[in-house]
Amino acid sequence: MSPEGLSIIGPLAMATMHEAGLYPDSVGGLTLGADPVSYSIAYASSLAGTPIRAFTVRKESKAHGTGRLIEGPFHPTDRTVVIEDVITTGASALRAIAAVRSAGATVIGVLAVVDREEGGREAIAAEGMPVLALTTISGLTGSA
């Protein structure tokens, strides 16, 4: 959530998605981990002149207010990329994918800041999703 981190992650995430041929209308994922990453992408996309909206998937709908599971400028017609801070088992991404799909949108991929290389990427890919990561745990630790 640091200014330096946000200024690096947003443009890097956009470049990674574009290199993979993913051009979403919106990005978002399960709160709280996905939120700062999604917001940094939205901000960077605005600066680049190619706005991508950010949304948040609640862990459960609130009983008051809008009662929505997905908050933010999300549209059911969106092509979305689900965002994760860290992929471990893939459960959070799969939960967000299910919420986005049930709201009518199309999930075109998953992007994580770090893939912990503990089977999450494979679990998500088994659902037919391309999975991108800005780095892996072995890339951070230097182990293979």
PyMOL commands that place a pseudoatom at each C-alpha (Angstrom):
pseudoatom trace, name=CA, resn=MET, resi=1, chain=A, elem=C, hetatm=0, pos=[0.000, 0.000, 0.000]
pseudoatom trace, name=CA, resn=SER, resi=2, chain=A, elem=C, hetatm=0, pos=[3.018, 2.309, -0.084]
pseudoatom trace, name=CA, resn=PRO, resi=3, chain=A, elem=C, hetatm=0, pos=[3.101, 5.011, -2.750]
pseudoatom trace, name=CA, resn=GLU, resi=4, chain=A, elem=C, hetatm=0, pos=[6.242, 3.429, -4.198]
pseudoatom trace, name=CA, resn=GLY, resi=5, chain=A, elem=C, hetatm=0, pos=[4.651, -0.017, -4.358]
pseudoatom trace, name=CA, resn=LEU, resi=6, chain=A, elem=C, hetatm=0, pos=[1.473, 1.279, -5.971]
pseudoatom trace, name=CA, resn=SER, resi=7, chain=A, elem=C, hetatm=0, pos=[3.423, 3.285, -8.546]
pseudoatom trace, name=CA, resn=ILE, resi=8, chain=A, elem=C, hetatm=0, pos=[5.395, 0.177, -9.545]
pseudoatom trace, name=CA, resn=ILE, resi=9, chain=A, elem=C, hetatm=0, pos=[2.666, -2.475, -9.390]
pseudoatom trace, name=CA, resn=GLY, resi=10, chain=A, elem=C, hetatm=0, pos=[-0.007, -0.639, -11.395]
pseudoatom trace, name=CA, resn=PRO, resi=11, chain=A, elem=C, hetatm=0, pos=[2.020, -0.103, -14.579]
pseudoatom trace, name=CA, resn=LEU, resi=12, chain=A, elem=C, hetatm=0, pos=[3.765, -3.484, -14.253]
pseudoatom trace, name=CA, resn=ALA, resi=13, chain=A, elem=C, hetatm=0, pos=[0.425, -5.275, -13.892]
pseudoatom trace, name=CA, resn=MET, resi=14, chain=A, elem=C, hetatm=0, pos=[-0.974, -3.457, -16.927]
pseudoatom trace, name=CA, resn=ALA, resi=15, chain=A, elem=C, hetatm=0, pos=[2.084, -4.359, -19.005]
pseudoatom trace, name=CA, resn=THR, resi=16, chain=A, elem=C, hetatm=0, pos=[1.886, -7.996, -17.873]
pseudoatom trace, name=CA, resn=MET, resi=17, chain=A, elem=C, hetatm=0, pos=[-1.806, -8.238, -18.812]
pseudoatom trace, name=CA, resn=HIS, resi=18, chain=A, elem=C, hetatm=0, pos=[-1.242, -6.589, -22.197]
pseudoatom trace, name=CA, resn=GLU, resi=19, chain=A, elem=C, hetatm=0, pos=[1.754, -8.833, -22.983]
pseudoatom trace, name=CA, resn=ALA, resi=20, chain=A, elem=C, hetatm=0, pos=[-0.559, -11.805, -22.351]
pseudoatom trace, name=CA, resn=GLY, resi=21, chain=A, elem=C, hetatm=0, pos=[-3.246, -10.317, -24.618]
pseudoatom trace, name=CA, resn=LEU, resi=22, chain=A, elem=C, hetatm=0, pos=[-5.626, -9.458, -21.750]
pseudoatom trace, name=CA, resn=TYR, resi=23, chain=A, elem=C, hetatm=0, pos=[-7.460, -6.147, -22.099]
pseudoatom trace, name=CA, resn=PRO, resi=24, chain=A, elem=C, hetatm=0, pos=[-10.080, -6.021, -19.330]
pseudoatom trace, name=CA, resn=ASP, resi=25, chain=A, elem=C, hetatm=0, pos=[-12.816, -3.479, -18.733]
pseudoatom trace, name=CA, resn=SER, resi=26, chain=A, elem=C, hetatm=0, pos=[-12.377, -3.935, -14.992]
pseudoatom trace, name=CA, resn=VAL, resi=27, chain=A, elem=C, hetatm=0, pos=[-10.158, -5.597, -12.410]
pseudoatom trace, name=CA, resn=GLY, resi=28, chain=A, elem=C, hetatm=0, pos=[-10.865, -6.699, -8.877]
pseudoatom trace, name=CA, resn=GLY, resi=29, chain=A, elem=C, hetatm=0, pos=[-10.912, -9.521, -6.438]
pseudoatom trace, name=CA, resn=LEU, resi=30, chain=A, elem=C, hetatm=0, pos=[-11.630, -10.607, -2.931]
pseudoatom trace, name=CA, resn=THR, resi=31, chain=A, elem=C, hetatm=0, pos=[-11.178, -7.877, -0.352]
pseudoatom trace, name=CA, resn=LEU, resi=32, chain=A, elem=C, hetatm=0, pos=[-8.700, -6.987, 1.196]
pseudoatom trace, name=CA, resn=GLY, resi=33, chain=A, elem=C, hetatm=0, pos=[-5.713, -8.453, -0.611]
pseudoatom trace, name=CA, resn=ALA, resi=34, chain=A, elem=C, hetatm=0, pos=[-6.811, -7.533, -4.121]
pseudoatom trace, name=CA, resn=ASP, resi=35, chain=A, elem=C, hetatm=0, pos=[-7.938, -3.996, -3.308]
pseudoatom trace, name=CA, resn=PRO, resi=36, chain=A, elem=C, hetatm=0, pos=[-4.690, -1.983, -3.393]
pseudoatom trace, name=CA, resn=VAL, resi=37, chain=A, elem=C, hetatm=0, pos=[-3.457, -3.891, -6.444]
pseudoatom trace, name=CA, resn=SER, resi=38, chain=A, elem=C, hetatm=0, pos=[-6.729, -3.287, -8.304]
pseudoatom trace, name=CA, resn=TYR, resi=39, chain=A, elem=C, hetatm=0, pos=[-6.733, 0.396, -7.394]
pseudoatom trace, name=CA, resn=SER, resi=40, chain=A, elem=C, hetatm=0, pos=[-3.129, 0.808, -8.525]
pseudoatom trace, name=CA, resn=ILE, resi=41, chain=A, elem=C, hetatm=0, pos=[-4.027, -0.734, -11.891]
pseudoatom trace, name=CA, resn=ALA, resi=42, chain=A, elem=C, hetatm=0, pos=[-7.057, 1.555, -12.258]
pseudoatom trace, name=CA, resn=TYR, resi=43, chain=A, elem=C, hetatm=0, pos=[-4.943, 4.616, -11.479]
pseudoatom trace, name=CA, resn=ALA, resi=44, chain=A, elem=C, hetatm=0, pos=[-2.135, 3.592, -13.853]
pseudoatom trace, name=CA, resn=SER, resi=45, chain=A, elem=C, hetatm=0, pos=[-4.651, 2.862, -16.595]
pseudoatom trace, name=CA, resn=SER, resi=46, chain=A, elem=C, hetatm=0, pos=[-6.135, 6.331, -16.240]
pseudoatom trace, name=CA, resn=LEU, resi=47, chain=A, elem=C, hetatm=0, pos=[-2.693, 7.916, -16.555]
pseudoatom trace, name=CA, resn=ALA, resi=48, chain=A, elem=C, hetatm=0, pos=[-2.066, 5.793, -19.660]
pseudoatom trace, name=CA, resn=GLY, resi=49, chain=A, elem=C, hetatm=0, pos=[-5.347, 6.936, -21.232]
pseudoatom trace, name=CA, resn=THR, resi=50, chain=A, elem=C, hetatm=0, pos=[-6.861, 3.440, -21.243]
pseudoatom trace, name=CA, resn=PRO, resi=51, chain=A, elem=C, hetatm=0, pos=[-9.125, 3.406, -18.172]
pseudoatom trace, name=CA, resn=ILE, resi=52, chain=A, elem=C, hetatm=0, pos=[-9.751, 0.107, -16.413]
pseudoatom trace, name=CA, resn=ARG, resi=53, chain=A, elem=C, hetatm=0, pos=[-12.289, 0.227, -13.595]
pseudoatom trace, name=CA, resn=ALA, resi=54, chain=A, elem=C, hetatm=0, pos=[-11.594, -1.407, -10.209]
pseudoatom trace, name=CA, resn=PHE, resi=55, chain=A, elem=C, hetatm=0, pos=[-14.075, -3.285, -8.039]
pseudoatom trace, name=CA, resn=THR, resi=56, chain=A, elem=C, hetatm=0, pos=[-14.086, -5.186, -4.760]
pseudoatom trace, name=CA, resn=VAL, resi=57, chain=A, elem=C, hetatm=0, pos=[-15.639, -8.576, -4.068]
pseudoatom trace, name=CA, resn=ARG, resi=58, chain=A, elem=C, hetatm=0, pos=[-16.921, -8.758, -0.509]
pseudoatom trace, name=CA, resn=LYS, resi=59, chain=A, elem=C, hetatm=0, pos=[-16.434, -11.950, 1.453]
pseudoatom trace, name=CA, resn=GLU, resi=60, chain=A, elem=C, hetatm=0, pos=[-20.199, -11.908, 2.021]
pseudoatom trace, name=CA, resn=SER, resi=61, chain=A, elem=C, hetatm=0, pos=[-23.049, -9.562, 1.193]
pseudoatom trace, name=CA, resn=LYS, resi=62, chain=A, elem=C, hetatm=0, pos=[-23.923, -6.989, 3.826]
pseudoatom trace, name=CA, resn=ALA, resi=63, chain=A, elem=C, hetatm=0, pos=[-27.397, -7.141, 5.313]
pseudoatom trace, name=CA, resn=HIS, resi=64, chain=A, elem=C, hetatm=0, pos=[-27.704, -3.347, 4.976]
pseudoatom trace, name=CA, resn=GLY, resi=65, chain=A, elem=C, hetatm=0, pos=[-26.860, -0.749, 2.340]
pseudoatom trace, name=CA, resn=THR, resi=66, chain=A, elem=C, hetatm=0, pos=[-26.822, -2.020, -1.230]
pseudoatom trace, name=CA, resn=GLY, resi=67, chain=A, elem=C, hetatm=0, pos=[-26.484, -5.640, -0.129]
pseudoatom trace, name=CA, resn=ARG, resi=68, chain=A, elem=C, hetatm=0, pos=[-24.234, -6.308, -3.118]
pseudoatom trace, name=CA, resn=LEU, resi=69, chain=A, elem=C, hetatm=0, pos=[-21.398, -8.796, -3.133]
pseudoatom trace, name=CA, resn=ILE, resi=70, chain=A, elem=C, hetatm=0, pos=[-19.450, -6.718, -5.682]
pseudoatom trace, name=CA, resn=GLU, resi=71, chain=A, elem=C, hetatm=0, pos=[-18.851, -3.030, -4.967]
pseudoatom trace, name=CA, resn=GLY, resi=72, chain=A, elem=C, hetatm=0, pos=[-17.493, -0.349, -7.248]
pseudoatom trace, name=CA, resn=PRO, resi=73, chain=A, elem=C, hetatm=0, pos=[-18.005, 0.576, -10.906]
pseudoatom trace, name=CA, resn=PHE, resi=74, chain=A, elem=C, hetatm=0, pos=[-18.513, -3.029, -12.016]
pseudoatom trace, name=CA, resn=HIS, resi=75, chain=A, elem=C, hetatm=0, pos=[-20.812, -3.866, -14.941]
pseudoatom trace, name=CA, resn=PRO, resi=76, chain=A, elem=C, hetatm=0, pos=[-22.311, -7.290, -15.693]
pseudoatom trace, name=CA, resn=THR, resi=77, chain=A, elem=C, hetatm=0, pos=[-21.088, -6.915, -19.291]
pseudoatom trace, name=CA, resn=ASP, resi=78, chain=A, elem=C, hetatm=0, pos=[-17.445, -6.467, -18.218]
pseudoatom trace, name=CA, resn=ARG, resi=79, chain=A, elem=C, hetatm=0, pos=[-14.499, -8.543, -19.308]
pseudoatom trace, name=CA, resn=THR, resi=80, chain=A, elem=C, hetatm=0, pos=[-12.574, -8.784, -16.046]
pseudoatom trace, name=CA, resn=VAL, resi=81, chain=A, elem=C, hetatm=0, pos=[-9.253, -9.911, -14.687]
pseudoatom trace, name=CA, resn=VAL, resi=82, chain=A, elem=C, hetatm=0, pos=[-9.447, -11.216, -11.139]
pseudoatom trace, name=CA, resn=ILE, resi=83, chain=A, elem=C, hetatm=0, pos=[-6.653, -9.813, -8.987]
pseudoatom trace, name=CA, resn=GLU, resi=84, chain=A, elem=C, hetatm=0, pos=[-4.783, -11.464, -6.118]
pseudoatom trace, name=CA, resn=ASP, resi=85, chain=A, elem=C, hetatm=0, pos=[-1.985, -10.170, -3.970]
pseudoatom trace, name=CA, resn=VAL, resi=86, chain=A, elem=C, hetatm=0, pos=[-0.672, -13.689, -3.368]
pseudoatom trace, name=CA, resn=ILE, resi=87, chain=A, elem=C, hetatm=0, pos=[-1.780, -17.018, -4.845]
pseudoatom trace, name=CA, resn=THR, resi=88, chain=A, elem=C, hetatm=0, pos=[-1.313, -19.922, -2.446]
pseudoatom trace, name=CA, resn=THR, resi=89, chain=A, elem=C, hetatm=0, pos=[-4.129, -22.481, -2.871]
pseudoatom trace, name=CA, resn=GLY, resi=90, chain=A, elem=C, hetatm=0, pos=[-6.128, -20.458, -5.398]
pseudoatom trace, name=CA, resn=ALA, resi=91, chain=A, elem=C, hetatm=0, pos=[-9.243, -20.524, -3.198]
pseudoatom trace, name=CA, resn=SER, resi=92, chain=A, elem=C, hetatm=0, pos=[-9.636, -16.721, -2.980]
pseudoatom trace, name=CA, resn=ALA, resi=93, chain=A, elem=C, hetatm=0, pos=[-9.297, -16.272, -6.732]
pseudoatom trace, name=CA, resn=LEU, resi=94, chain=A, elem=C, hetatm=0, pos=[-11.764, -19.075, -7.401]
pseudoatom trace, name=CA, resn=ARG, resi=95, chain=A, elem=C, hetatm=0, pos=[-14.232, -17.487, -4.982]
pseudoatom trace, name=CA, resn=ALA, resi=96, chain=A, elem=C, hetatm=0, pos=[-13.875, -14.124, -6.743]
pseudoatom trace, name=CA, resn=ILE, resi=97, chain=A, elem=C, hetatm=0, pos=[-14.238, -15.792, -10.158]
pseudoatom trace, name=CA, resn=ALA, resi=98, chain=A, elem=C, hetatm=0, pos=[-17.493, -17.412, -9.023]
pseudoatom trace, name=CA, resn=ALA, resi=99, chain=A, elem=C, hetatm=0, pos=[-18.858, -14.079, -7.717]
pseudoatom trace, name=CA, resn=VAL, resi=100, chain=A, elem=C, hetatm=0, pos=[-17.948, -12.196, -10.909]
pseudoatom trace, name=CA, resn=ARG, resi=101, chain=A, elem=C, hetatm=0, pos=[-19.423, -14.903, -13.126]
pseudoatom trace, name=CA, resn=SER, resi=102, chain=A, elem=C, hetatm=0, pos=[-22.624, -15.073, -11.083]
pseudoatom trace, name=CA, resn=ALA, resi=103, chain=A, elem=C, hetatm=0, pos=[-22.957, -11.301, -11.552]
pseudoatom trace, name=CA, resn=GLY, resi=104, chain=A, elem=C, hetatm=0, pos=[-22.894, -11.857, -15.313]
pseudoatom trace, name=CA, resn=ALA, resi=105, chain=A, elem=C, hetatm=0, pos=[-19.378, -10.738, -16.236]
pseudoatom trace, name=CA, resn=THR, resi=106, chain=A, elem=C, hetatm=0, pos=[-16.727, -12.697, -18.105]
pseudoatom trace, name=CA, resn=VAL, resi=107, chain=A, elem=C, hetatm=0, pos=[-13.463, -13.507, -16.351]
pseudoatom trace, name=CA, resn=ILE, resi=108, chain=A, elem=C, hetatm=0, pos=[-10.625, -13.475, -18.880]
pseudoatom trace, name=CA, resn=GLY, resi=109, chain=A, elem=C, hetatm=0, pos=[-7.768, -14.245, -16.491]
pseudoatom trace, name=CA, resn=VAL, resi=110, chain=A, elem=C, hetatm=0, pos=[-6.211, -13.974, -13.047]
pseudoatom trace, name=CA, resn=LEU, resi=111, chain=A, elem=C, hetatm=0, pos=[-3.261, -11.781, -12.128]
pseudoatom trace, name=CA, resn=ALA, resi=112, chain=A, elem=C, hetatm=0, pos=[-1.328, -12.078, -8.872]
pseudoatom trace, name=CA, resn=VAL, resi=113, chain=A, elem=C, hetatm=0, pos=[1.553, -10.076, -7.511]
pseudoatom trace, name=CA, resn=VAL, resi=114, chain=A, elem=C, hetatm=0, pos=[3.202, -13.234, -6.101]
pseudoatom trace, name=CA, resn=ASP, resi=115, chain=A, elem=C, hetatm=0, pos=[2.635, -16.905, -6.926]
pseudoatom trace, name=CA, resn=ARG, resi=116, chain=A, elem=C, hetatm=0, pos=[3.723, -18.866, -3.853]
pseudoatom trace, name=CA, resn=GLU, resi=117, chain=A, elem=C, hetatm=0, pos=[4.089, -21.970, -6.057]
pseudoatom trace, name=CA, resn=GLU, resi=118, chain=A, elem=C, hetatm=0, pos=[1.965, -24.098, -3.729]
pseudoatom trace, name=CA, resn=GLY, resi=119, chain=A, elem=C, hetatm=0, pos=[-0.572, -25.392, -6.258]
pseudoatom trace, name=CA, resn=GLY, resi=120, chain=A, elem=C, hetatm=0, pos=[-2.845, -22.370, -6.549]
pseudoatom trace, name=CA, resn=ARG, resi=121, chain=A, elem=C, hetatm=0, pos=[-1.856, -21.544, -10.119]
pseudoatom trace, name=CA, resn=GLU, resi=122, chain=A, elem=C, hetatm=0, pos=[-2.680, -25.098, -11.171]
pseudoatom trace, name=CA, resn=ALA, resi=123, chain=A, elem=C, hetatm=0, pos=[-6.047, -25.067, -9.349]
pseudoatom trace, name=CA, resn=ILE, resi=124, chain=A, elem=C, hetatm=0, pos=[-7.060, -21.865, -11.120]
pseudoatom trace, name=CA, resn=ALA, resi=125, chain=A, elem=C, hetatm=0, pos=[-5.741, -23.044, -14.501]
pseudoatom trace, name=CA, resn=ALA, resi=126, chain=A, elem=C, hetatm=0, pos=[-7.787, -26.251, -14.075]
pseudoatom trace, name=CA, resn=GLU, resi=127, chain=A, elem=C, hetatm=0, pos=[-10.866, -23.999, -14.243]
pseudoatom trace, name=CA, resn=GLY, resi=128, chain=A, elem=C, hetatm=0, pos=[-9.760, -22.770, -17.670]
pseudoatom trace, name=CA, resn=MET, resi=129, chain=A, elem=C, hetatm=0, pos=[-8.242, -19.472, -16.512]
pseudoatom trace, name=CA, resn=PRO, resi=130, chain=A, elem=C, hetatm=0, pos=[-4.933, -18.067, -17.683]
pseudoatom trace, name=CA, resn=VAL, resi=131, chain=A, elem=C, hetatm=0, pos=[-2.891, -17.174, -14.604]
pseudoatom trace, name=CA, resn=LEU, resi=132, chain=A, elem=C, hetatm=0, pos=[-0.303, -14.394, -14.588]
pseudoatom trace, name=CA, resn=ALA, resi=133, chain=A, elem=C, hetatm=0, pos=[2.050, -13.455, -11.766]
pseudoatom trace, name=CA, resn=LEU, resi=134, chain=A, elem=C, hetatm=0, pos=[4.371, -10.496, -11.453]
pseudoatom trace, name=CA, resn=THR, resi=135, chain=A, elem=C, hetatm=0, pos=[6.807, -12.749, -9.587]
pseudoatom trace, name=CA, resn=THR, resi=136, chain=A, elem=C, hetatm=0, pos=[7.047, -16.092, -7.802]
pseudoatom trace, name=CA, resn=ILE, resi=137, chain=A, elem=C, hetatm=0, pos=[8.214, -16.990, -4.334]
pseudoatom trace, name=CA, resn=SER, resi=138, chain=A, elem=C, hetatm=0, pos=[11.306, -18.651, -5.798]
pseudoatom trace, name=CA, resn=GLY, resi=139, chain=A, elem=C, hetatm=0, pos=[11.986, -15.486, -7.777]
pseudoatom trace, name=CA, resn=LEU, resi=140, chain=A, elem=C, hetatm=0, pos=[11.886, -13.487, -4.547]
pseudoatom trace, name=CA, resn=THR, resi=141, chain=A, elem=C, hetatm=0, pos=[13.961, -15.904, -2.503]
pseudoatom trace, name=CA, resn=GLY, resi=142, chain=A, elem=C, hetatm=0, pos=[16.353, -16.936, -5.272]
pseudoatom trace, name=CA, resn=SER, resi=143, chain=A, elem=C, hetatm=0, pos=[15.576, -20.641, -4.802]
pseudoatom trace, name=CA, resn=ALA, resi=144, chain=A, elem=C, hetatm=0, pos=[14.443, -22.888, -7.600]
for i in range(1, 144): cmd.bond("trace and resi %d" % i, "trace and resi %d" % (i + 1))
show_as sticks, trace
zoom trace
